């Protein structure tokens, strides 16, 4: 008997489409720096240490996809340049980045511990990403979940 997973095509997959937008290392690191407050090309280049050509391509892609928006600015005596600001679409990626960071802090952190902590500005307590259902049950683990076909599921031939 065939597992249910193979009854539906993986062609219409939100994870695959998301990876098309942010699935490259430098794209995720650009987003990390944008969440840390960087906006200008030279600041991204300095923080990331990647090639300027690579950074240009990643910023263009994130802007084309509506994750970042380009806003012109001009320092006195300089030509017009662009800042890169997170859009709502970009800000909505923060929980995903935080979940990756949380996983990395648990499994790959330096022996001295994580490099960055994220705390709630209101109370100072650590912030964590937790799976919950709409009924409020939490924390949930993968074994607690059921995968069901969604409205975009496409049956295989």
Residue pairs with C-beta under 8 A, 6 or more apart in sequence:
4 147
5 147
6 156
7 155
7 156
8 149
8 153
8 154
8 155
8 156
9 153
9 154
9 155
9 156
10 16
11 154
12 152
12 153
12 154
21 27
21 61
21 62
21 65
21 67
22 28
22 31
22 62
22 67
22 93
24 58
26 48
26 50
26 54
26 55
26 58
27 58
27 61
27 62
28 97
28 100
29 48
29 50
30 44
30 48
30 55
30 58
30 59
30 62
30 68
30 84
31 62
31 67
31 86
31 90
31 93
31 97
32 97
33 43
33 44
33 47
33 48
34 68
34 84
34 85
34 86
34 90
35 86
35 94
35 97
36 47
38 44
38 47
39 83
39 84
39 85
40 73
40 81
40 83
40 84
41 55
41 56
41 59
41 81
41 82
41 84
44 55
44 59
44 84
45 52
45 55
48 55
59 68
59 84
62 68
62 84
62 90
63 69
63 70
63 84
65 89
66 87
66 89
66 90
67 86
67 87
67 89
67 90
67 93
68 84
68 85
68 86
68 87
68 90
69 84
69 85
69 87
70 82
70 83
70 84
71 82
71 83
71 84
71 85
72 80
72 81
72 82
72 83
73 80
73 81
73 82
73 83
74 80
74 81
75 81
95 129
98 118
98 127
98 129
99 129
101 114
101 116
101 118
102 128
102 129
104 114
105 114
109 115
117 126
118 126
118 127
119 125
119 126
119 127
120 126
120 127
130 138
130 139
130 140
131 138
131 139
131 140
131 141
131 144
131 145
132 138
132 139
132 140
133 140
